[in-house]
Amino acid sequence: FFRPKMSNVCHVAGALSVGAAVLTALVGMASLTVTPTSAWVASSTPTTGVQQAPVGALLASNRIGVIPQAAARAAGAPSDVATMAPVAPAAGLAFESQGPAAPGTFQWQPLFALAVAFTTFVLRHRHEFSGARVPQGSTSYGTDGLALMTVTSEISVDTGVAPDTRPPLQIFGEDESVFCYMTLVQRMPVIARDIIRDNAWLTEAQAAAVEEIAKELEDGGRGICRPVARLEADGNDPNQATAYERALIAPFREYIGKQWRETPWLHGEIFFYHRILEAIDWWSHQKDHFEVPKMKSLELAKESMLLLTNAIASSPCPEAEKDAALLKLIHSCLWGNKVDLCLFKVDDFSEEGVKEKDKGSNIMTDNAPEIVAHLKALQGKGQVDFILDNFGYELFTDLVLTYFILEYNYTENVVLHCKEYPYYVSDALEKDVVFLLDHLCELGDESAKTVGQRLKDLHAQGRLSWTSHPFWMAPSEFVDMPSDVRSTLAKSDLVFVKGDLNYRRLVGDRHWPYTTPFEQTVNYFPAPLCSLRTNKSEVLVGVTDESLKAVQSQDPEKWLVSGNFGVVSFWKP
């Protein structure tokens, strides 16, 4: 269950649980004969001849049961038990036996119960040790010999992949050659110091707090993670974090006091941006500390933006050409994702540049034709959602695609999902959407004004809206989305999931084999989805061996992180 670089606690827990299991097995064989119909079953009402184990309440509080499925079925256990239905909070752990032990016989049941309880604890919490996570829901996993059952929220989730076969989370410092380690020791300290450089309004204390974060990250990420005090404060204080925010931040607490390099990349990188928010006391002024690079990106992208608006909005699109134009706009949204101010600047997004990217195997998986067909099937009804990524050129391409599918009646409504606070340098906020619409109207170009003004009109009519939610900044994967987010997305007829961070949260920030089917990693999602993502980290699924060979021959060293290759992946329930 455990990673090579587990803590000493993990070693001890694993050794004790295995030792206890071996010991109880030996004692059981020596002292009591158990019939083939004997079985451990989790139940809220013990059946005839079934004794209640003293550790039942403990197991129920951990919301877990360990059941030899084959034996339970052979013993005639109820079907809901055999399939690991949720155990009621008051349930205990019960077992069938031949009756009370004879006088002088070793009473093995309490020891067996204790061993199962301890082993269960290790299984239940092994995601904390190994990075492998048990998803929400009441779905069973494992082999026929040992099933792991979770009883959690009101949401039933089937990830399609058993937790013990899901690759572990990426760790910052597990391999100094990988991209996530470079993120830790090079990119993040630079981002922190750029904030100090670009924002003269920071107080001396705020600048010093940001510099302290940069220093923690240096020396190979051996600095110690410190807590975010705001998230630990009294929730009754309106100036402090809400209970919802504090719940989302819970995964960080495991890493407080550890070196940055020991944290999972997904958790640690998100933790960094929350630390920045606290360091500059963002809630007291709500200024965007990434506004300078955001505005520079718009200046650099102006020519490319006008090329696209002139192509789309200078004249009506002929009916026979609409689907081909839609496909090209989907590709434009893909390549717009490369302009991530954490990593890249606006480069050549001229018509020739986009055509060059579309050549050959640059798009490793291209489901754009299926997406066009799916949108056509909506026949002007339904809703399309965008889980946004970056401001600037990428948000512009998202807005142009939004304009096109609303203007030409592919769908009735579009909803844009933004970040709540400044995040990942260039991530789009609600105020960024408003600003960009105004900006398009003020560029002095009729086609840009057409797009900007039409989108404003659609917003006024209620066909275009934008919103934000704390979950989009949470240190968790999308499989763990809360019920309110899940119910919101379930109303959508298509969700565009934009960018690298959203991709890592969508499929799981894990060491997947690249040829892992996309649907295997996303089949928990509540609506049809399209992921538009250029490769900027070492997480990738859903590509073929042929595509891998092609891109590796073009760029053997940086194909996974250069942003020059991408995927347009589609799945629907």
KOLDOKE-637344 format. One record per residue (C-alpha): x, y, z; residue in three letters. Coordinates in steps of 0.02 Angstrom, whole numbers, plus 50000, padded with zeros to 5 digits. Each point is the difference from the previous one (the first is absolute). Example, Ala and Ser with C-alpha at 12.3 -4.5 7.8 and 13.67 -1.06 7.14 Angstrom:
2
506154977550390Ala 500695017249967Ser 
***
This chain:
573
500005000050000Phe 501435011750030Phe 501175010849899Arg 501894997250010Pro 500235016550092Lys 498704997150136Met 500225007050173Ser 500554989750149Asn 498204999850060Val 499484991449840Cys 501374986850023His 499444996350177Val 498164999749956Ala 500274988349856Gly 501124988350099Ala 498824999350148Leu 498474996849894Ser 500854985849905Val 500724992850160Gly 498315000650087Ala 499174991349854Ala 501304986149997Val 499894997650188Leu 498114999050002Thr 500014987849856Ala 501204988450091Leu 499045001150163Val 498354997449912Gly 500614984349911Met 500694992950163Ala 498515003650112Ser 498385000249903Leu 499304991349849Thr 498975011549893Val 498784992749876Thr 500045005249816Pro 498415009950031Thr 500865011450126Ser 500145017849942Ala 500275017650060Trp 498545010649946Val 499585018250033Ala 498205001850057Ser 498925011450104Ser 499004985550077Thr 500984984250045Pro 499174984149936Thr 499644984550102Thr 501574992550076Gly 501025015449957Val 500995008350139Gln 500355018750003Gln 501855004349996Ala 500585012750130Pro 500855010749869Val 498425002349895Gly 499725017950054Ala 501785004549955Leu 499824992849827Leu 498345008749975Ala 500755016750050Ser 501354997449870Asn 498604996549875Arg 500824984249934Ile 499754981349999Gly 501154985749950Val 499064985449925Ile 500614983649923Pro 498725000649862Gln 500074982049941Ala 499774993350175Ala 498585012150036Ala 499084994649844Arg 500324981550037Ala 499275002550174Ala 498405007149926Gly 500355018050048Ala 498695012449939Pro 500335006549826Ser 500205017850059Asp 501414994550115Val 500824989549867Ala 500045015249888Thr 500615011250141Met 498495011150025Ala 500285014750118Pro 500094995650184Val 498905010150117Ala 500975011150123Pro 499454989050145Ala 500534983949917Ala 501294988450073Gly 501124986449934Leu 499254982850024Ala 500584982349966Phe 499304982449995Glu 500864986050094Ser 499674982650067Gln 499485007450169Gly 500925004250161Pro 501734992750021Ala 500204984850111Ala 500695002650178Pro 501865003149994Gly 500005004149815Thr 500915016049950Phe 498735014049972Gln 500625005849830Trp 498535010849947Gln 500525016350088Pro 501754998849928Leu 499334996249828Phe 498805014750013Ala 501415011550054Leu 501104994349854Ala 498595003149876Val 499695017150077Ala 501825004949986Phe 500194993349824Thr 498405009149952Thr 500705016350068Phe 501564998149893Val 498964995949846Leu 498805014450031Arg 501415012650020His 501264993049878Arg 499655014549882His 500835011150130Glu 501534988849996Phe 500104995749816Ser 499085013849909Gly 498704987549936Ala 498275006450043Arg 498374991250039Val 498685009849903Pro 498345005850069Gln 498494989049986Gly 499444982650049Ser 500904990349865Thr 500954984050034Ser 501784996949945Tyr 501284986250015Gly 500054981349967Thr 498734986750043Asp 501054995550152Gly 500055017250080Leu 498855014449958Ala 500235017950056Leu 498375008950034Met 499785018650026Thr 498445008050069Val 500075018649975Thr 498985013649920Ser 498335001149913Glu 500924998949833Ile 500274982949924Ser 501605000049900Val 500774986249896Asp 501745004949943Thr 500194984349898Gly 501724997250077Val 500284991250166Ala 500995010750125Pro 501374986850013Asp 500275001049812Thr 499935018949984Arg 501765006849983Pro 500625010450147Pro 499975018950001Leu 501535008649930Gln 501195006050135Ile 501025015949976Phe 501684992950051Gly 499854981749955Glu 501065002149843Asp 501045015749975Glu 499984997449811Ser 498125002249980Val 499035015649959Phe 499095001350166Cys 501665001550092Tyr 500505014349884Met 498335008150041Thr 500424999450185Leu 501785006350001Val 500005011849849Gln 498275005849944Arg 499155002850167Met 501385010650080Pro 500055010849842Val 498115002250003Ile 500085005650182Ala 501365012949966Arg 499125006349844Asp 498525004150112Ile 501135010950106Ile 500755008249846Arg 498355003649913Asp 498995006750146Asn 500715015850078Ala 498435001450107Trp 500534985250108Leu 500465005150176Thr 501744996050064Glu 499284986250110Ala 499024992449855Gln 501525000049885Ala 501034991950138Ala 498694986450023Ala 500044996049814Val 501914999550002Glu 499934987850146Glu 498974988249892Ile 501285001249859Ala 501404995650122Lys 499054984950065Glu 499984993049823Leu 501855002249966Glu 501384987550039Asp 499144986249905Gly 498335002450086Gly 500704995650170Arg 499155014850084Gly 498634996050125Ile 498165002349954Cys 499165012350119Arg 498135001350032Pro 498755012149925Val 499425008550159Ala 498435007249922Arg 499354982749963Leu 500244994450179Glu 499135015150076Ala 498295001450079Asp 498664997649868Gly 498855012050091Asn 501115014649951Asp 499325006749833Pro 501755005649952Asn 500664982350014Gln 499744984549894Ala 498304991949984Thr 499734982550064Ala 499944994349819Tyr 501715007349963Glu 500744992250155Arg 499304983049951Ala 500795001449828Leu 501675004550076Ile 500034984750114Ala 501184990049886Pro 501365013150031Phe 500084996450185Arg 500834983249971Glu 501535008749928Tyr 500225014050127Ile 501724998250078Gly 500654989549856Lys 501165005149860Gln 499185006949845Trp 500834986449896Arg 499044986850100Glu 498285006549948Thr 498974994349850Pro 500185012249856Trp 498135003049987Leu 499835004250185His 501635009350020Gly 499825011349849Glu 498225004950048Ile 500595002650180Phe 501305012249934Phe 498675011349922Tyr 498954999750157His 501555004850100Arg 500275014649882Ile 498215006150026Leu 500285000150187Glu 501735007949989Ala 499315015349909Ile 498415000350106Asp 498974999349842Trp 498325000450089Trp 500375017250071Ser 500205008449829His 499534987049865Gln 501255006849875Lys 500584988549862Asp 501864997250031His 500144991849828Phe 499235014549905Glu 501655006249926Val 500424983949905Pro 498174998049951Lys 499965017249917Met 501674997049914Lys 499324983949926Ser 498545009649921Leu 501195012549921Glu 501034986049924Leu 498474990649938Ala 499115014649914Lys 500504995549821Glu 499554981750022Ser 498335004650078Met 499535011049854Leu 500464986449876Leu 498744988550083Leu 498585012550019Thr 500195005449819Asn 499904981849945Ala 498444996650103Ile 499015016150016Ala 500395011249852Ser 498594991849901Ser 498684986550032Pro 500624982149989Cys 499184990549856Pro 498914985550058Glu 501054987249907Ala 501595006050086Glu 499395001350179Lys 500554982750059Asp 501745001949925Ala 500175017150081Ala 499454992750167Leu 501324986549989Leu 501345013049967Lys 499425010250150Leu 500134984750112Ile 501804998249941His 500285018550033Ser 499414997550179Cys 501234985750017Leu 501505010249942Trp 499445015150098Gly 500324989350154Asn 501865000749966Lys 500045018350055Val 500184996550185Asp 500915014150088Leu 500694987750128Cys 501034992849858Leu 499835007949829Phe 499715016649914Lys 498935003849849Val 500974993049853Asp 499494997749819Asp 498114998149997Phe 499825006849825Ser 498984989949876Glu 501614992149936Glu 500564995950176Gly 498384991150043Val 500054990349836Lys 501784994650040Glu 499434993350169Lys 498554990749920Asp 501174990849883Lys 500464981950025Gly 499944993350175Ser 499995016150100Asn 498244995750059Ile 500334983050077Met 498164995950024Thr 498755009949896Asp 498174997050041Asn 499485017049930Ala 498894992249864Pro 499034990450134Glu 499785016150100Ile 499325009149847Val 498774985749972Ala 499485000550184His 499685018849993Leu 499014998249838Lys 498904987050084Ala 499495012750133Leu 499045009449862Gln 500145016750085Gly 499404993750169Lys 500854996050163Gly 501525007350087Gln 501885000049973Val 501205003450143Asp 501825005450000Phe 501134996450149Ile 501195014249958Leu 501885000450014Asp 501025015349949Asn 499615018249970Phe 500685008749845Gly 500084991249833Tyr 499284983750066Glu 498475008350078Leu 499805009749838Phe 499924983749899Thr 498754993150125Asp 498925015549976Leu 500104998849810Val 499454981850008Leu 498605005250118Thr 499485013749877Tyr 499954987649856Phe 498984986250083Ile 498745012750066Leu 499915010749844Glu 499744985049887Tyr 498824991250120Asn 500984984550042Tyr 499405002250179Thr 498825011250097Glu 501105004950148Asn 501835000850051Val 500695000850178Val 501805004850037Leu 500764993550162His 501375011650067Cys 501215000050147Lys 499495009950154Glu 501715007950039Tyr 501605003949903Pro 500774983149969Tyr 501344991349896Tyr 500575016949932Val 498805001349853Ser 498454990350050Asp 498395008849950Ala 498925008650131Leu 498235006549975Glu 500655017949989Lys 501194994249862Asp 498544994349893Val 499165017050019Val 501645009049963Phe 500354989949842Leu 498265003149929Leu 500275018750025Asp 501754998549927His 499344991949840Leu 498775014349978Cys 501395012850020Glu 501354992749885Leu 499455011049855Gly 499594985249889Asp 498234996649939Glu 500124981150006Ser 500675000350178Ala 498625012050050Lys 498724988749919Thr 500574985350107Val 500145010150161Gly 498345009149983Gln 499054984449946Arg 500634990650153Leu 499475014550111Lys 498274999549922Asp 499904981150026Leu 500485002650181His 498615012850020Ala 498784987549923Gln 500534986650124Gly 500754988449869Arg 501795003150059Leu 500495000250183Ser 501544997950107Trp 500254994250177Thr 501344994150122Ser 500154986850136His 501334995950131Pro 500164982349930Phe 500915006249845Trp 501435005150119Met 499924984450109Ala 501474988050027Pro 499004985049940Ser 499594990449844Glu 498365002149908Phe 499434982750053Val 499805007850174Asp 498905014449942Met 498695005150130Pro 498164996849971Ser 499585018049953Asp 501335000449863Val 499494982849939Arg 498165004849988Ser 500455016049908Thr 501054991049869Leu 498714986249982Ala 498845012949920Lys 501235002649857Ser 499924992049829Asp 501875002549975Leu 501385005950116Val 501615006849925Phe 501404996850126Val 501415012049959Lys 501844999050035Gly 501354990350090Asp 499515001950183Leu 498194995649963Asn 500614985149899Tyr 501064993950145Arg 498515001650116Arg 498844992049872Leu 500974983949965Val 501014999750162Gly 501745007450023Asp 500774982849992Arg 501284989449909His 498784992949874Trp 500624989849853Pro 499745011849854Tyr 498914987549907Thr 498774998550145Thr 498275002849923Pro 499365017550034Phe 498284993350046Glu 500764988950133Gln 500605015450096Thr 498475011349979Val 498474988850003Asn 499475007150169Tyr 499665016949917Phe 498165005350004Pro 499865006649821Ala 500764998349826Pro 501705008349998Leu 501365006149884Cys 501755002750068Ser 501045012749903Leu 501774999450065Arg 501755003149933Thr 501324989050082Asn 500835009950139Lys 500264986550132Ser 500394981650011Glu 498204994050013Val 499224993249841Leu 498714986749955Val 498994994649850Gly 501345000149865Val 500544986049885Thr 501704991849985Asp 500135006949823Glu 499695017850059Ser 501294997950138Leu 501324994149879Lys 499635014549882Ala 500175013950129Val 501494991950085Gln 500914999649835Ser 499655018649975Gln 500485005750175Asp 500694985650105Pro 500425010750152Glu 498615012850022Lys 498464993249910Trp 499084998050166Leu 500325017650066Val 500345011649852Ser 498185004549963Gly 500314996049817Asn 498944984250005Phe 498254997950067Gly 498424989750014Val 498185003049958Val 499174986150100Ser 498134996550005Phe 498954988850112Trp 498164998650038Lys 499054988850121Pro 
***
